[in-house]
């Protein structure tokens, strides 16, 4: 018999979204021992799958990404807990404190996966909003900042970018922008897809798109402007994707950035955060940038608060 040590695996944590999975093998102090990533998110798992077979498909995806990792307590957040996920984990209504101790268990052949609920703003006169997965990043962000007591604005760029207001550890408001999804649709379907060439990185084109996106003619008008720029020989077809990225990000920032009365943090993919940081800087705001892997820390904090690692320690100590 041996005690759990600081370097021994203690938890499997998953950020399981719409388009992919990220999984981390964590030790008993929450440090990352190994990390894996696949494209088997909700869309890939549920495509062509009868709803009655969905649980089998999700379990298969979980076992695939776990691979040769040991059987451990496991926790997941994101679209795996949606109505089309492995289980519907529901939502907590904002304002909500970031303390998730009530998780939704999903039994499977190797144990139990514990799923984190999302956050919601109910619809009224205006449409509401929802978050799934980003709540774990928020917990990691606050820890990285030293759990500040004052207000913080956290921007989480992605397929559906989130702008979240947190005060004293409580999510008070948030807004979603479908910027990443719009970019994907425009660059793969329709007239701009036929105008664009094979994408190359073009920082000048991106900066040009940022300048145009800050104008007030409207996103639909400015996005179409990419086509005549190519037709007139002003913009190379291969530079159209970066130009369009600039237009879309600038529009998002101009719509959702408020007068900065609190620190602003960017958390997500490094290249995407770099682009948002540039857009914010050109609007006079300097952002702190944190890695998307901070979600692993948030999941670990939720798991420890819910007692998942204590359960494992008790099993380990049994003679």
Buried (B, 14 or more C-beta within 10 A) or exposed (E): EEEBEEEBBBBBBBBBBBBBBBBBBBBBEBBBBEEBEBEBBBBBBBEEBEEEEBBEBBBEBBEEBBEEBEEBBBBBBBBBBBEBBBBEBBBBEBBBEBBBEEBBEBEBEBBBBBBBBBBBBEEEEEEEBBBBBBBBBBBBBBBBBEEBEEBBBBBBBBBBBBBBBBBEBBBEBBBBBBBBBBBEEBBEEEEBEEBBEEBEEBEEBBBBBBEBBBBEEEBEEBBBBBBEBBEEEEBBBBBBBBBBBBBBBBBBBBEBBEEBEBBBBBBBBEEBBBBBBBBBEBBEBEBBBBBBBBBBBBBBBBBBBBBBBEEBEEEBEEE
